[in-house]
Amino acid sequence: MSKSVLVDITRCIGCRSCMVACKTWNDLPAGKSEFTNNWDAPGKVDADNWTVVNSFLIEQGDQVKWRFVKRQCMHCNEPACESACFTHSFVKTKEGAVIYKPTELNQDYCVGCRYCMIACPFGVPSFQWDKALPFVQKCRFCYDRVKEGMQPACVTACPTGTLTYGEKDKLLAEARQRINSNPNYIKQVYGEKEYGGTSWLYISDVPFEQIGFKTNVSTKSIPSYTWDVLKWTPYIFVGWGAILTALHFYTKRRAEVHHEEEMYEAVNTIEDNKDE
Amino acid sequence: MQKTWSFKLTPFRKLLIALAGIAVVVALARFIFGLGAVTNLNDEWPWGLWIGFDLLCGIALAGGGFSTAFIVHVLHKEKYLPIARAALLTSLIGYIIALVSLLLDIGRWTNCWRPFFYWGYHSVLFEVFWCISLYTTVQVLEFGDIFFERIKIAPLKNILSKAMTPLLILGIVLPSLHQSSLGSLYIVTVDRLNPLWWSMIIPFFFVWSAFFLGPAMVTIEGTLAARAYNRKPELPVFESLTKVTMWMLIVYLIVKIIDLNYRGVYSMAFNGSFESNMFLVEMILFVLVPIIMYAIPSIRKQLWGVVTASALVVIGVIFNRMNVVFTGMAKSVGGSYFPSIWEWLITIGMWSILVLAYLFVVENFPILAKEHEQETAVSSGESISTGTSVKA
C-alpha cells in the first residue's frame, strides 16, 4: 500500500519541469529570479519551493560530468518531524506521505515552535518567515492526488523517466535490479536504510556524498533515539518522587521546627526599622 | 510589618524601566508583523537568541530554585534556610521570563494554548512544555505561601501550608525532568550536533549542570543583593555550598571524559578545530578551574574567591548551552545567523524586567533573612539558624 518514488540520478537532465509542476499544482507563489553566476539557484527548499533541482559538476579522472539532483521531503518511514512535534501536527499516512495537518487536514494545532525544523535530518521543513502567523511548509507527496490514485505532479512532468512512482517494495526491487545490472551504478539505494528508511529512493552513478547527500548516517530512525530516552520519564517521575518523599520525612524527624514567618523580612521593613 | 508598598526610583532603575519599555514595543511589533520582520532567524537557524539564551540559559540559571529546595527542604540542611526564599524568587521570575520568551518565539502564538489539548507525547518538547507549565504553577503556589504572609488572608495561607510538602516534592521532580529533557531536545540532532556535545546522555549533563549551577547562582545573587542593600553577604553559607558544587563538578568532568571515550570521540577534543577549542575552554576554564578554586580553602573562604569561582560556573553553563545551540551545530546546518538589534533589545528588556521584579519583591515581601539573627548565628559558629536563634 505504501507508495514510493525512485529517483535515478543518471537519467536527470536538469530541466526543472518537476519544480514548475510542483509550483503549479500546489499553487505556490513565484519568486522573482535574477541573473546570477550561481547555476544552482535557488539551492535549497524553502516555504515557496518544495522541490529544487541542484546541479553538481563532478570531476572523475579526466572526465567532467554534470549531475542534477531533485531534492524534496524524503517522507521517512518513521519521520523525525512527526515524533518531534508536541501537538502532533505531522502524520505519516498509509499512502506513505508525511503531511502537515494544519494546511492538509485543516487541523490547526501547530504553535510554530520549529522543533520539526531542528529535528529533520534532511533540513526539509521550512517556515513562512514573512507571515504574521506562519505555517511550516514542505513537500506533501501530492497527498490529494495520490489519495485519488494519481501520480505526484512532479512525476507526471518528468520527461526522461528519472522519477518512477509505485509500490515501495516493487520500486526497491527495481532499484536493486538497475544497480546490479549496470556496473556504473554506486551499489547503494539511498533511502533504503538511512534514518530507518524513506519513501523516496535514490540511485546514482556518482558517489552520493559528491552530490549533496549525507552518507554514513545512522540507520536507526530519529524517533527511536528519542524514545530510548523518553521512555524512562514515567519511571523517573515516580521513582525520583518516591526517593524525595522518603528523604524528606526521614530527615524531617531530625530537623528542628522553624517559624519561617519570623525568619524573613522585606528590605523596606528593615530600612524602616533602621530609620527609627 | 510595613504598611505601604514602595519602590524607590534610582537612575539605574529608570534605565531598566526604559529598556523594558522598548522591549514591550518591539514585542508588539513582532506579534503584528511576524518573526521575519523582527528577527534574523531563517530556515537554517530556526532557533536563535530567544531560545538559546532566554529559554535554555534562563531556565538553567533558575536551577537555583530546585537545587536549593532539595538541599533545604528535602535534606533539611537548615543552615541554608537564609537563602531559600531568594532562590525560589529568582527561579520563579526566571521561569515566567522564559515562558514569555517562548510565547514571543513561537510563530503561531494564537495557538499557544493548543498543546494542553493536543498531545504529541512522543515528543521531548511535550515533556518540556508540561513540566515547565506545571512547575511554574507550583512555584507560584510556593510563592503564595510568602505572598499571604504579607497580604494576610488566613484561609488561603492555611490551605497552601498544608499543600506545601507535596508541592515541594513536585517542585523538585518536575524541574529535574525538564532540565534533563531540555538536553534530550538535542538527541534528534544526531549526525549534526558535533559529537563533543551530542550524546545519548546529554539529558544527564543538562540536569546535572542545572543542579550544580544552583549554588553558584545563589552565591552571585546573594552577593549582588547584599551589595545593593548594604547587608553582610552570607559568606559562611556560600562557602559551605561550594562543597556541593565542587563534588558535582568533579562528577560532571569524570562522566564527560568517560562518555567521550565510550563513544570514541575523545581525540576530537584535541584536533585543533574551532569546536575542539571551544570545548576545551568550556572544560578547562569553566569546569576545572572552579574545581581547583573551590578546593583551596584560602580561596573559597574569601568573598572574592567564592564569587569569582561561582561566576565561572555560571558563565560556564551559559557557555555550554551556547555551544550546543550554536557552535556545535554551525558546521552541519550551514547558513548564518546573528541576532538582529530587535532580538537583542527584547532579550535585554526581558532581563531588565527580571531585575526590576526581583528588586520590587525583595523590598516589599519577606524574602531575605533578618539580619541581626545572621550575626548572632554566625558568631555562634556552628549552625547558622537553629530554632532558638530564629526565635530570639
Interface residues (C-beta under 8 A of the other chain):
Chain A: K44 D46 A47 A80 S83 A84 C85 F86 T87 H88 S89 D108 Y109 C110 V111 G112 C113 R114 Y115 M117 I118 A119 P121 G123 S126 F127 Q128 W129 D130 K131 A132 L133 P134 F135 K214 V217 S218 I222 P223 Y225 T226 W227 D228 V229 L230 T233 I236 F237 W240 G241 L244 T245 L247 H248 T251 K252 R254 A255 E256 V257 H258 H259 E260 E261 E262 M263 Y264 E265 A266 V267 N268 T269 I270 D272
Chain B: M1 Q2 S6 F31 I32 F33 G34 L35 G36 A37 L41 N42 D43 E44 P46 W47 F70 H73 V74 L75 H76 E78 L81 P82 R85 D105 I106 G107 R108 W109 T110 N111 C112 R114 P115 F117 Y118 W119 G120 H122 S123 V124 L125 F126 E127 V128 F129 I146 E149 R150 T165 L168 I169 L170 I172 V173 S176 L177 S181 S184 L185 I187 V188 T189 V190 D191 R192 M200 P203 Y229 V333 V362 E363 N364 F365 P366 I367 L368 A369 K370 E371 E373 S385 T386 G387 V390 K391
